Amino acid sequence: MNSIDTAFLERCIQTLQKAYMLLQNTDPQNIDYDMYRSACVKEFEIILEQCVKLLRKVLKPYFHSSKSVDQLFYKEVFKQCVLRSIISVELYERFLEYRDNRNSTAHDYGVHFAQETLLLLPQFIKDSTLIVASIKQQNNDHQREG
């Protein structure tokens, strides 16, 4: 297995951390608050997609073909990672909640959607960092085997 590059995902997590910090320190009546809130929501969405994309790459050596991994739905990717001890059951369950939040509010681009997402961000940032660590661990494990 080639080493999976997590640089973009890590950069997105850093961007989310900074946007969230700035949001917390900005008056909600200020236009900057809206800008930081939008940045947080967008980074949340990008990170969700990046996590599943990279976890698919992690799973490819465990399947008979790359195509079979590419056809896995979001939730199945995380389930397969749990079955192979790549991530914990708890992390899997939280990522399902993040995805459900994203899906259930996908058409609600108002303040309500943003507020629900913002409540998830502190744990989401930690969990996304755990995904990066899991991918890096898989990189290390496969390098030792090779």
Biotite code that builds the C-alpha atoms (Angstrom):
import biotite.structure as struc

atoms = struc.array([
    struc.Atom([0.000, 0.000, 0.000], chain_id="A", res_id=1, res_name="MET", atom_name="CA", element="C"),
    struc.Atom([1.274, 3.442, -0.880], chain_id="A", res_id=2, res_name="ASN", atom_name="CA", element="C"),
    struc.Atom([1.398, 5.923, 1.951], chain_id="A", res_id=3, res_name="SER", atom_name="CA", element="C"),
    struc.Atom([-1.858, 7.878, 2.185], chain_id="A", res_id=4, res_name="ILE", atom_name="CA", element="C"),
    struc.Atom([-1.320, 11.631, 2.232], chain_id="A", res_id=5, res_name="ASP", atom_name="CA", element="C"),
    struc.Atom([-3.276, 13.310, 5.023], chain_id="A", res_id=6, res_name="THR", atom_name="CA", element="C"),
    struc.Atom([-1.870, 16.820, 4.485], chain_id="A", res_id=7, res_name="ALA", atom_name="CA", element="C"),
    struc.Atom([-5.035, 18.297, 2.947], chain_id="A", res_id=8, res_name="PHE", atom_name="CA", element="C"),
    struc.Atom([-7.254, 16.791, 5.649], chain_id="A", res_id=9, res_name="LEU", atom_name="CA", element="C"),
    struc.Atom([-4.943, 18.095, 8.359], chain_id="A", res_id=10, res_name="GLU", atom_name="CA", element="C"),
    struc.Atom([-4.994, 21.551, 6.772], chain_id="A", res_id=11, res_name="ARG", atom_name="CA", element="C"),
    struc.Atom([-8.801, 21.490, 6.712], chain_id="A", res_id=12, res_name="CYS", atom_name="CA", element="C"),
    struc.Atom([-8.886, 20.542, 10.395], chain_id="A", res_id=13, res_name="ILE", atom_name="CA", element="C"),
    struc.Atom([-6.535, 23.432, 11.202], chain_id="A", res_id=14, res_name="GLN", atom_name="CA", element="C"),
    struc.Atom([-8.729, 25.781, 9.180], chain_id="A", res_id=15, res_name="THR", atom_name="CA", element="C"),
    struc.Atom([-11.811, 24.605, 11.051], chain_id="A", res_id=16, res_name="LEU", atom_name="CA", element="C"),
    struc.Atom([-10.080, 25.030, 14.410], chain_id="A", res_id=17, res_name="GLN", atom_name="CA", element="C"),
    struc.Atom([-9.097, 28.586, 13.564], chain_id="A", res_id=18, res_name="LYS", atom_name="CA", element="C"),
    struc.Atom([-12.497, 29.535, 12.132], chain_id="A", res_id=19, res_name="ALA", atom_name="CA", element="C"),
    struc.Atom([-14.232, 28.068, 15.198], chain_id="A", res_id=20, res_name="TYR", atom_name="CA", element="C"),
    struc.Atom([-11.929, 29.958, 17.570], chain_id="A", res_id=21, res_name="MET", atom_name="CA", element="C"),
    struc.Atom([-12.524, 33.230, 15.703], chain_id="A", res_id=22, res_name="LEU", atom_name="CA", element="C"),
    struc.Atom([-16.268, 32.573, 15.700], chain_id="A", res_id=23, res_name="LEU", atom_name="CA", element="C"),
    struc.Atom([-16.310, 32.125, 19.466], chain_id="A", res_id=24, res_name="GLN", atom_name="CA", element="C"),
    struc.Atom([-14.479, 35.423, 19.917], chain_id="A", res_id=25, res_name="ASN", atom_name="CA", element="C"),
    struc.Atom([-16.715, 37.452, 17.597], chain_id="A", res_id=26, res_name="THR", atom_name="CA", element="C"),
    struc.Atom([-19.932, 39.313, 18.376], chain_id="A", res_id=27, res_name="ASP", atom_name="CA", element="C"),
    struc.Atom([-22.846, 37.512, 16.670], chain_id="A", res_id=28, res_name="PRO", atom_name="CA", element="C"),
    struc.Atom([-24.102, 40.885, 15.434], chain_id="A", res_id=29, res_name="GLN", atom_name="CA", element="C"),
    struc.Atom([-20.867, 41.441, 13.505], chain_id="A", res_id=30, res_name="ASN", atom_name="CA", element="C"),
    struc.Atom([-20.703, 40.385, 9.833], chain_id="A", res_id=31, res_name="ILE", atom_name="CA", element="C"),
    struc.Atom([-17.435, 38.580, 10.624], chain_id="A", res_id=32, res_name="ASP", atom_name="CA", element="C"),
    struc.Atom([-19.455, 36.168, 12.772], chain_id="A", res_id=33, res_name="TYR", atom_name="CA", element="C"),
    struc.Atom([-21.452, 35.132, 9.705], chain_id="A", res_id=34, res_name="ASP", atom_name="CA", element="C"),
    struc.Atom([-18.253, 34.697, 7.724], chain_id="A", res_id=35, res_name="MET", atom_name="CA", element="C"),
    struc.Atom([-16.621, 32.499, 10.388], chain_id="A", res_id=36, res_name="TYR", atom_name="CA", element="C"),
    struc.Atom([-19.827, 30.491, 10.837], chain_id="A", res_id=37, res_name="ARG", atom_name="CA", element="C"),
    struc.Atom([-19.970, 29.830, 7.105], chain_id="A", res_id=38, res_name="SER", atom_name="CA", element="C"),
    struc.Atom([-16.315, 28.809, 7.090], chain_id="A", res_id=39, res_name="ALA", atom_name="CA", element="C"),
    struc.Atom([-16.960, 26.383, 9.956], chain_id="A", res_id=40, res_name="CYS", atom_name="CA", element="C"),
    struc.Atom([-19.900, 24.763, 8.204], chain_id="A", res_id=41, res_name="VAL", atom_name="CA", element="C"),
    struc.Atom([-18.029, 24.453, 4.907], chain_id="A", res_id=42, res_name="LYS", atom_name="CA", element="C"),
    struc.Atom([-14.942, 22.950, 6.545], chain_id="A", res_id=43, res_name="GLU", atom_name="CA", element="C"),
    struc.Atom([-17.177, 20.519, 8.438], chain_id="A", res_id=44, res_name="PHE", atom_name="CA", element="C"),
    struc.Atom([-18.570, 19.318, 5.108], chain_id="A", res_id=45, res_name="GLU", atom_name="CA", element="C"),
    struc.Atom([-15.152, 19.099, 3.443], chain_id="A", res_id=46, res_name="ILE", atom_name="CA", element="C"),
    struc.Atom([-13.673, 17.163, 6.360], chain_id="A", res_id=47, res_name="ILE", atom_name="CA", element="C"),
    struc.Atom([-16.539, 14.659, 6.333], chain_id="A", res_id=48, res_name="LEU", atom_name="CA", element="C"),
    struc.Atom([-15.897, 13.960, 2.661], chain_id="A", res_id=49, res_name="GLU", atom_name="CA", element="C"),
    struc.Atom([-12.123, 13.835, 3.050], chain_id="A", res_id=50, res_name="GLN", atom_name="CA", element="C"),
    struc.Atom([-12.349, 11.365, 5.932], chain_id="A", res_id=51, res_name="CYS", atom_name="CA", element="C"),
    struc.Atom([-14.434, 8.907, 3.935], chain_id="A", res_id=52, res_name="VAL", atom_name="CA", element="C"),
    struc.Atom([-12.254, 9.375, 0.845], chain_id="A", res_id=53, res_name="LYS", atom_name="CA", element="C"),
    struc.Atom([-9.065, 8.592, 2.746], chain_id="A", res_id=54, res_name="LEU", atom_name="CA", element="C"),
    struc.Atom([-10.600, 5.727, 4.702], chain_id="A", res_id=55, res_name="LEU", atom_name="CA", element="C"),
    struc.Atom([-11.579, 4.138, 1.383], chain_id="A", res_id=56, res_name="ARG", atom_name="CA", element="C"),
    struc.Atom([-7.895, 4.210, 0.457], chain_id="A", res_id=57, res_name="LYS", atom_name="CA", element="C"),
    struc.Atom([-7.033, 2.567, 3.779], chain_id="A", res_id=58, res_name="VAL", atom_name="CA", element="C"),
    struc.Atom([-9.545, -0.209, 3.095], chain_id="A", res_id=59, res_name="LEU", atom_name="CA", element="C"),
    struc.Atom([-8.382, -1.068, -0.444], chain_id="A", res_id=60, res_name="LYS", atom_name="CA", element="C"),
    struc.Atom([-5.765, -3.658, 0.620], chain_id="A", res_id=61, res_name="PRO", atom_name="CA", element="C"),
    struc.Atom([-8.465, -5.531, 2.556], chain_id="A", res_id=62, res_name="TYR", atom_name="CA", element="C"),
    struc.Atom([-10.752, -6.030, -0.471], chain_id="A", res_id=63, res_name="PHE", atom_name="CA", element="C"),
    struc.Atom([-10.443, -8.083, -3.624], chain_id="A", res_id=64, res_name="HIS", atom_name="CA", element="C"),
    struc.Atom([-10.766, -4.991, -5.837], chain_id="A", res_id=65, res_name="SER", atom_name="CA", element="C"),
    struc.Atom([-10.543, -1.230, -5.589], chain_id="A", res_id=66, res_name="SER", atom_name="CA", element="C"),
    struc.Atom([-13.898, -0.985, -7.311], chain_id="A", res_id=67, res_name="LYS", atom_name="CA", element="C"),
    struc.Atom([-15.620, -2.880, -4.500], chain_id="A", res_id=68, res_name="SER", atom_name="CA", element="C"),
    struc.Atom([-14.292, -0.351, -1.975], chain_id="A", res_id=69, res_name="VAL", atom_name="CA", element="C"),
    struc.Atom([-15.245, 2.590, -4.181], chain_id="A", res_id=70, res_name="ASP", atom_name="CA", element="C"),
    struc.Atom([-18.830, 1.314, -4.241], chain_id="A", res_id=71, res_name="GLN", atom_name="CA", element="C"),
    struc.Atom([-19.180, 1.313, -0.453], chain_id="A", res_id=72, res_name="LEU", atom_name="CA", element="C"),
    struc.Atom([-21.558, 3.893, 0.934], chain_id="A", res_id=73, res_name="PHE", atom_name="CA", element="C"),
    struc.Atom([-20.361, 6.340, 3.596], chain_id="A", res_id=74, res_name="TYR", atom_name="CA", element="C"),
    struc.Atom([-21.654, 4.362, 6.573], chain_id="A", res_id=75, res_name="LYS", atom_name="CA", element="C"),
    struc.Atom([-20.321, 1.092, 5.203], chain_id="A", res_id=76, res_name="GLU", atom_name="CA", element="C"),
    struc.Atom([-16.821, 2.565, 4.858], chain_id="A", res_id=77, res_name="VAL", atom_name="CA", element="C"),
    struc.Atom([-16.800, 3.389, 8.561], chain_id="A", res_id=78, res_name="PHE", atom_name="CA", element="C"),
    struc.Atom([-18.313, 0.005, 9.457], chain_id="A", res_id=79, res_name="LYS", atom_name="CA", element="C"),
    struc.Atom([-15.603, -1.810, 7.513], chain_id="A", res_id=80, res_name="GLN", atom_name="CA", element="C"),
    struc.Atom([-12.973, 0.265, 9.334], chain_id="A", res_id=81, res_name="CYS", atom_name="CA", element="C"),
    struc.Atom([-14.420, -0.852, 12.667], chain_id="A", res_id=82, res_name="VAL", atom_name="CA", element="C"),
    struc.Atom([-14.432, -4.499, 11.568], chain_id="A", res_id=83, res_name="LEU", atom_name="CA", element="C"),
    struc.Atom([-10.716, -4.192, 10.773], chain_id="A", res_id=84, res_name="ARG", atom_name="CA", element="C"),
    struc.Atom([-9.907, -2.324, 14.019], chain_id="A", res_id=85, res_name="SER", atom_name="CA", element="C"),
    struc.Atom([-8.877, 0.802, 12.127], chain_id="A", res_id=86, res_name="ILE", atom_name="CA", element="C"),
    struc.Atom([-11.274, 2.958, 14.155], chain_id="A", res_id=87, res_name="ILE", atom_name="CA", element="C"),
    struc.Atom([-13.284, 2.399, 17.322], chain_id="A", res_id=88, res_name="SER", atom_name="CA", element="C"),
    struc.Atom([-16.994, 1.667, 17.470], chain_id="A", res_id=89, res_name="VAL", atom_name="CA", element="C"),
    struc.Atom([-17.487, 4.944, 19.346], chain_id="A", res_id=90, res_name="GLU", atom_name="CA", element="C"),
    struc.Atom([-15.748, 6.941, 16.630], chain_id="A", res_id=91, res_name="LEU", atom_name="CA", element="C"),
    struc.Atom([-17.843, 5.140, 14.013], chain_id="A", res_id=92, res_name="TYR", atom_name="CA", element="C"),
    struc.Atom([-21.049, 6.061, 15.849], chain_id="A", res_id=93, res_name="GLU", atom_name="CA", element="C"),
    struc.Atom([-20.067, 9.706, 16.180], chain_id="A", res_id=94, res_name="ARG", atom_name="CA", element="C"),
    struc.Atom([-19.224, 9.936, 12.473], chain_id="A", res_id=95, res_name="PHE", atom_name="CA", element="C"),
    struc.Atom([-22.629, 8.502, 11.676], chain_id="A", res_id=96, res_name="LEU", atom_name="CA", element="C"),
    struc.Atom([-24.134, 11.291, 13.799], chain_id="A", res_id=97, res_name="GLU", atom_name="CA", element="C"),
    struc.Atom([-22.048, 13.887, 11.962], chain_id="A", res_id=98, res_name="TYR", atom_name="CA", element="C"),
    struc.Atom([-23.206, 12.515, 8.626], chain_id="A", res_id=99, res_name="ARG", atom_name="CA", element="C"),
    struc.Atom([-26.827, 12.366, 9.775], chain_id="A", res_id=100, res_name="ASP", atom_name="CA", element="C"),
    struc.Atom([-26.544, 15.985, 10.891], chain_id="A", res_id=101, res_name="ASN", atom_name="CA", element="C"),
    struc.Atom([-25.175, 16.901, 7.500], chain_id="A", res_id=102, res_name="ARG", atom_name="CA", element="C"),
    struc.Atom([-27.872, 14.974, 5.630], chain_id="A", res_id=103, res_name="ASN", atom_name="CA", element="C"),
    struc.Atom([-30.829, 16.064, 7.737], chain_id="A", res_id=104, res_name="SER", atom_name="CA", element="C"),
    struc.Atom([-29.887, 19.719, 7.486], chain_id="A", res_id=105, res_name="THR", atom_name="CA", element="C"),
    struc.Atom([-28.556, 19.732, 3.927], chain_id="A", res_id=106, res_name="ALA", atom_name="CA", element="C"),
    struc.Atom([-31.436, 21.829, 2.650], chain_id="A", res_id=107, res_name="HIS", atom_name="CA", element="C"),
    struc.Atom([-31.610, 24.145, 5.638], chain_id="A", res_id=108, res_name="ASP", atom_name="CA", element="C"),
    struc.Atom([-28.911, 26.715, 5.058], chain_id="A", res_id=109, res_name="TYR", atom_name="CA", element="C"),
    struc.Atom([-30.193, 29.061, 7.722], chain_id="A", res_id=110, res_name="GLY", atom_name="CA", element="C"),
    struc.Atom([-29.040, 29.797, 11.230], chain_id="A", res_id=111, res_name="VAL", atom_name="CA", element="C"),
    struc.Atom([-30.712, 26.655, 12.640], chain_id="A", res_id=112, res_name="HIS", atom_name="CA", element="C"),
    struc.Atom([-28.529, 24.365, 10.515], chain_id="A", res_id=113, res_name="PHE", atom_name="CA", element="C"),
    struc.Atom([-25.397, 26.262, 11.413], chain_id="A", res_id=114, res_name="ALA", atom_name="CA", element="C"),
    struc.Atom([-26.199, 26.252, 15.136], chain_id="A", res_id=115, res_name="GLN", atom_name="CA", element="C"),
    struc.Atom([-26.726, 22.480, 15.172], chain_id="A", res_id=116, res_name="GLU", atom_name="CA", element="C"),
    struc.Atom([-23.468, 21.951, 13.332], chain_id="A", res_id=117, res_name="THR", atom_name="CA", element="C"),
    struc.Atom([-21.566, 24.369, 15.569], chain_id="A", res_id=118, res_name="LEU", atom_name="CA", element="C"),
    struc.Atom([-22.564, 22.348, 18.633], chain_id="A", res_id=119, res_name="LEU", atom_name="CA", element="C"),
    struc.Atom([-20.849, 19.313, 17.127], chain_id="A", res_id=120, res_name="LEU", atom_name="CA", element="C"),
    struc.Atom([-17.589, 21.023, 16.235], chain_id="A", res_id=121, res_name="LEU", atom_name="CA", element="C"),
    struc.Atom([-15.490, 20.612, 19.409], chain_id="A", res_id=122, res_name="PRO", atom_name="CA", element="C"),
    struc.Atom([-15.901, 16.819, 19.357], chain_id="A", res_id=123, res_name="GLN", atom_name="CA", element="C"),
    struc.Atom([-15.791, 16.698, 15.545], chain_id="A", res_id=124, res_name="PHE", atom_name="CA", element="C"),
    struc.Atom([-12.378, 18.379, 15.526], chain_id="A", res_id=125, res_name="ILE", atom_name="CA", element="C"),
    struc.Atom([-11.065, 15.792, 18.014], chain_id="A", res_id=126, res_name="LYS", atom_name="CA", element="C"),
    struc.Atom([-12.611, 12.933, 16.069], chain_id="A", res_id=127, res_name="ASP", atom_name="CA", element="C"),
    struc.Atom([-11.262, 14.132, 12.732], chain_id="A", res_id=128, res_name="SER", atom_name="CA", element="C"),
    struc.Atom([-7.824, 14.279, 14.306], chain_id="A", res_id=129, res_name="THR", atom_name="CA", element="C"),
    struc.Atom([-8.332, 10.664, 15.436], chain_id="A", res_id=130, res_name="LEU", atom_name="CA", element="C"),
    struc.Atom([-9.111, 9.698, 11.836], chain_id="A", res_id=131, res_name="ILE", atom_name="CA", element="C"),
    struc.Atom([-5.828, 11.283, 10.725], chain_id="A", res_id=132, res_name="VAL", atom_name="CA", element="C"),
    struc.Atom([-3.981, 9.355, 13.455], chain_id="A", res_id=133, res_name="ALA", atom_name="CA", element="C"),
    struc.Atom([-5.660, 6.103, 12.366], chain_id="A", res_id=134, res_name="SER", atom_name="CA", element="C"),
    struc.Atom([-4.649, 6.661, 8.751], chain_id="A", res_id=135, res_name="ILE", atom_name="CA", element="C"),
    struc.Atom([-1.076, 7.439, 9.756], chain_id="A", res_id=136, res_name="LYS", atom_name="CA", element="C"),
    struc.Atom([-1.012, 4.290, 11.905], chain_id="A", res_id=137, res_name="GLN", atom_name="CA", element="C"),
    struc.Atom([-2.159, 2.249, 8.910], chain_id="A", res_id=138, res_name="GLN", atom_name="CA", element="C"),
    struc.Atom([0.595, 3.868, 6.827], chain_id="A", res_id=139, res_name="ASN", atom_name="CA", element="C"),
    struc.Atom([3.170, 2.863, 9.455], chain_id="A", res_id=140, res_name="ASN", atom_name="CA", element="C"),
    struc.Atom([1.800, -0.669, 9.820], chain_id="A", res_id=141, res_name="ASP", atom_name="CA", element="C"),
    struc.Atom([1.903, -1.286, 6.068], chain_id="A", res_id=142, res_name="HIS", atom_name="CA", element="C"),
    struc.Atom([5.407, 0.158, 5.737], chain_id="A", res_id=143, res_name="GLN", atom_name="CA", element="C"),
    struc.Atom([6.667, -2.281, 8.387], chain_id="A", res_id=144, res_name="ARG", atom_name="CA", element="C"),
    struc.Atom([4.998, -5.181, 6.566], chain_id="A", res_id=145, res_name="GLU", atom_name="CA", element="C"),
    struc.Atom([6.457, -4.197, 3.201], chain_id="A", res_id=146, res_name="GLY", atom_name="CA", element="C"),
])
